[in-house]
Amino acid sequence: MTSNFAELHSDAEPLGTVSDFVNEFIEAIEPRSIFEGFSKQESELLGAYLECFGVPRNSYLMREGEEGDFLAILLTGKAVVIKSHGGVDRLIRELKTGEVVGEMSLIDGQGRFGSCVTTEPSDWAVLDRTSFYALLADHPRLGNKLMITLLKLSTSRLRGTLQKQLDFDSTQQIWLP
């Protein structure tokens, strides 16, 4: 497997596929609700399509606006998502083990919405678009389950963002039709 991730991150250490670390992968994703409902067998099968990389501290996993063909799941370490607004980088969220980042660009092929930076050495499971399409072709039921999971993640984040905007607007007493 070769992904855009490997080409963009010369400082990342390839560690093999998730299949080589399947127990650690399952342990990392189990507490996250995004993968609830995935059986151990499904997680193991999904692992065959994911590559693992070790990434040093203070590395950009993805940069806002750049093209990307992968999503990444944080397995160990820490990272943050930041978004530039008005020339200022703003913290969007701190990632927890098992969280996914980059799913929007994987699906729609658009530029990255924000940047993801490691705050300590981190291990990542990476799914690139080629492997995602292969998963859909080879195991349509599992591929569709993953796609629905990513759709739920995206809609959940959109709802959260809209609610924050509504909460902000109500404190400013601004009515937006």
Buried (B, 14 or more C-beta within 10 A) or exposed (E): BEBBBBEBBEEBEBBEBBBEBBEBBBEBBBEBEBBEEBEEEBBBBBBBBBBBBBBBEEBBBBBBEEEBBBBBBBBEBBBBBBBEEEEEBEEBBEBEBBBBBBBBBBBEEEBBBBBBBBBEBBBBBBBBBBBBEBBBEEBEEBBEBBBEBBEEBBEEBEEEEEEEEEEEEEEEEEEEE
